[in-house]
Amino acid sequence: MSRTVNRVILVGNAGSDPDVRETASGTAVAHLSLATNRVFRKNGETQRRTDWHRLTFWRRQAETVGEYVRKGSRLYVEGHLEYGSFERDGIAIPTVDVVVEDLVMLDPRPDSGDLATDSAELPQ
């Protein structure tokens, strides 16, 4: 029996405002970076590392992200990895995107009066 799974779950902070565009056919697409932190021990010392992930949103979800997500927004995303490349100066540069299928915005709603404003804070 052969099964494959391509599933990604991330919780982190938006490292940039979304870049929302439209394809030639008029489909909305948005990109943004997401920072996740991890803590580990190396040689007896506690180390922290921030990993950056490129997220891609399509259609209505892209429009929603463009309207509500800002740098520093805390997000829960589920999706799949998509590999690609682009060419720069004759050299193929590999890319990895998380194509988001499910999104939960974890910050309080702006109309609740309790929206976090410190966009420099990264996930714990």
C-alpha positions in Angstrom: 0.0 0.0 0.0 1.4 3.4 -1.0 0.3 6.5 0.8 1.7 10.0 0.6 1.1 13.0 2.7 2.1 16.6 2.0 0.7 18.6 4.9 2.1 21.6 6.8 0.8 23.2 10.0 2.4 26.4 11.2 1.7 28.9 13.9 3.7 32.1 13.7 3.8 35.8 13.0 3.5 37.5 9.7 7.0 39.0 8.8 5.6 41.3 6.2 2.3 42.8 5.0 0.7 40.6 2.4 1.6 41.3 -1.3 -1.8 40.8 -3.0 -2.0 40.7 -6.8 -4.2 39.3 -9.6 -3.2 36.7 -12.2 -3.8 37.5 -15.9 -7.2 35.8 -15.6 -8.2 37.9 -12.6 -7.6 35.4 -9.8 -6.4 37.0 -6.5 -3.1 35.6 -5.1 -1.3 36.8 -2.0 2.2 36.1 -0.6 3.6 36.8 2.8 6.4 35.6 5.0 5.7 33.8 8.3 8.2 33.6 11.1 8.2 30.6 13.5 10.6 30.2 16.4 11.9 27.0 18.0 14.0 26.5 21.0 16.6 23.7 21.4 19.7 22.7 23.4 23.1 22.5 21.7 26.2 21.8 23.7 24.3 22.4 26.9 23.1 25.9 25.9 19.6 26.9 25.0 19.4 28.1 21.4 16.6 30.0 19.6 16.1 29.9 15.9 13.7 31.8 13.7 12.6 30.0 10.6 10.9 31.9 7.7 8.2 30.4 5.5 6.8 31.8 2.3 3.0 31.5 2.3 0.7 31.6 -0.8 -3.0 32.3 -0.6 -5.5 32.1 -3.5 -8.9 33.6 -4.4 -11.1 34.8 -1.6 -8.6 33.8 1.1 -6.0 36.1 -0.7 -8.5 39.0 -0.5 -9.2 38.3 3.2 -5.5 38.2 4.0 -4.9 41.4 2.1 -7.7 43.1 4.1 -7.0 41.9 7.6 -3.4 40.6 8.0 -0.5 42.9 8.7 3.1 42.5 9.7 3.2 40.9 13.2 -0.3 39.3 12.9 -0.4 35.9 14.6 -1.6 33.2 12.2 -2.4 29.5 12.3 -2.1 28.0 8.8 -2.5 24.5 7.3 -1.6 23.7 3.7 0.8 21.8 1.5 4.3 22.4 0.2 4.8 23.3 -3.4 8.3 23.3 -5.0 9.3 25.5 -7.9 12.2 27.7 -9.1 12.9 30.9 -10.9 15.9 32.0 -12.9 18.3 34.8 -11.9 21.4 35.6 -13.9 21.1 32.2 -15.7 21.0 30.3 -12.4 17.9 28.3 -11.3 16.9 29.3 -7.7 14.8 26.7 -6.0 11.7 27.9 -4.0 9.4 26.3 -1.5 6.0 27.7 -0.8 3.3 26.7 1.7 0.1 26.9 -0.2 -2.4 27.7 2.5 -5.7 25.8 2.5 -6.9 26.7 6.1 -6.2 30.0 7.9 -7.1 31.1 11.5 -6.2 34.6 12.5 -5.2 34.3 16.2 -5.1 38.0 17.0 -8.1 39.6 18.7 -10.5 41.2 16.2 -9.7 44.9 15.6 -13.2 45.9 16.7 -12.7 44.3 20.1 -10.3 47.1 21.1 -7.6 44.6 22.1 -5.5 44.2 18.9 -1.8 43.6 19.5 0.2 46.4 17.9 3.8 45.3 18.5 4.6 44.0 15.0 8.2 43.2 16.0 7.2 40.4 18.4 8.0 37.0 17.0 6.2 33.8 18.1 7.3 32.2 21.4 
